[in-house]
Amino acid sequence: MNHRGIEFTVAKTAIQGVWQWQFRIGETVKTGKTETKIDLLAIRRVQLRIDRELKAIDRKTA
């Protein structure tokens, strides 16, 4: 999947209701897990995380 030019993945884990995600910004790879029964909510949470990371990078460069 793609959000704001950042490729990311969201995948189910063996534990029901837990999703594993990963994305890369530059050389930095971020990974984590989120807990929800709804796949679209898991995707949205990763998109929000990407937005936070991009905003933090903008603040550092400003």
N, C-alpha and C positions, 0 to 999 in steps of 0.2 A: 504494500500500500504506500501511498505518497501523501504527505501533508506539508505544504509550503516548501516543496522541493526536497524534503527529507524523506528518504525511504525508511519504512518501519515495518516490523512484523508483530503480529499478535497471534498466539497459539494456545490452544487448550493444554492443560497439564493432565497428569493422571488423576489429580484431585479434582473432583467435580466443583465447578464454580470458581476455579483459580485459573487465571490466564497469565502466560509469560509473554513479555514484550521486549523488543530490542530496537534501537535506532542508533544511527551514527551521524554526528555533526563534525565535519572535518576529520581529525584523527581520534576524536573521543567517541567511544562506544558506550552507550547507556543501556543497561538491562534492568529488568525488575519484574515484579509480579503484582497483579491486582486481583481482587476478589469480587466477583459479581457473577450472577447467573445469566446476564444478558450480554451477548457478544458485542452489540453496538455500543454499549456503555463502556466496555473494556477498550474498544477502539477510541472512543471519545476521550477517555482518560489519558491514553497515550498521546493523542493530539494536544491535549492541554499541557502535558509534560513537555512536549516539543516546543510549544509556544513559550513556556516559562524559560526553557534553556536558551532559546533564541533571544528573548528579551534580556536575559542576563548577559549574553555575549554583546548585545548592543550597548548595554550600560558600561561594560568594560572598555569598549572601543571608543566611547563618546568622551 
